[in-house]
Amino acid sequence: MAITHIDINSFDKEVRNSAQPVLVDFYADWCGPCKMLAPAFEELSSDYGNKLKFVKLDTDHAQALAMEFNVTGIPCLIMISKGKEVGRIVGYMPKPMLKAKIDALLTGMKK
């Protein structure tokens, strides 16, 4: 599954109203750790099929959403299911660690 780049206008449609859980990457183009995380995020997006939707949201262009979700540092990945936050991952980490954290969030949702 490919990554969808969203903005404040498409957030409700792509995230809040999504039938499947969504992992939102709150990032900025100028952020070094965000750039380092991007390849792993992209690679993992194809590993989860229809279990998880991956989207990217540039915080410079969506400051109101960043504030709404209390994003104080980036990169910040927030998993949202049925319009509600179910978990977050903050900061850069290598792909295996990121995958483990995503898997833990998905497992926690099933309980």
N, C-alpha and C positions, 0 to 999 in steps of 0.2 A: 504494500500500500504506500502510496506516495505521501509526502508531506504537503499539507495545504498551508499557504501563507494567508493569514487572515488579518483583518483590521477591526476597528471598533464597530464598523457597520455590519460586518459579517459574523461577529462574535456570537450573538444569540443563535443564529441559524446553525453555525458550525459547531458550537460548544454547548451552550445552555440547552438547546433543543435536540441534541444528538441522541439517537437511540442507543449508541454504544459509548463506553467511557472514552474520554478524550484526554490526551497528555498535551498540555499547552506549554510550549517553550517561550517564556518571557525573556527576550533578549534585546540587545542593541548592536548595531553594526560596528560601533567603536569599541566594543567589549572584547578584550583578548580571550578570557576564559570562555566566552560565548562562541567565539570562532573555533576554539580548540574542541568544544563539545559538539559542534555542528556535525562533523562527519559520523560520530558514533550515533547521534540522534537520527541522522539520515539512514544509516545502515540498519539500526534497530527498527525503524518504521516498517521495513519489509518483513521483519520476523514475527509480527503479531497478527498478521492477516486482518480478519474482521473483529478480533477481540479488542483492539485498541486503535483509536484514531490519533494520529500525530499532527499537531498544528504548531505554527510559529507565529508569534505576535511581537512586533517591534514596539518596545515600551516607549521609545521616543515619539511614536505616533499614536500611542494609546495610553497616555499617562493616567487617565481616569480609571481605566481597567486595572492598571498596575496598582493604583491606590486602593481600589475596591478590594483587590485580593491581597493587599498588604505586602506587596513585593518590595522588599527593602534592599535586596541584593540580586544581581544577575550573574550567571544564568540561574533562572528559577523555573523548574518544571513543576507544574501543578496538574494533578490528575483530577478531573471533574467527571462525575457521574450523576445523571439526572439533575444537572444544574447545580450540584453541590460539590465543594472541594472534599476529596476523600484522602488526599495526601499530597506531599510536596517533596521535591528533591532540590537542594540548593547547592550551587557551586559546580565546578568542573570535577569530573572523575573519569577514569578510563572506561571503555566500553563494557568490559565484564562486570565492573562494579555497578555501572548504570543499569545494566540488564538485571542484575540481582535485585536492585532497589525497585525497579519497575515490577518485576515478578512478585516481590513482597507486597507491593501496593495492590496488585491485582488479586493476590491470594487473600489479603485482608478484606477486600470487598466481598468475597464469597462467603465470609463468615456471618 
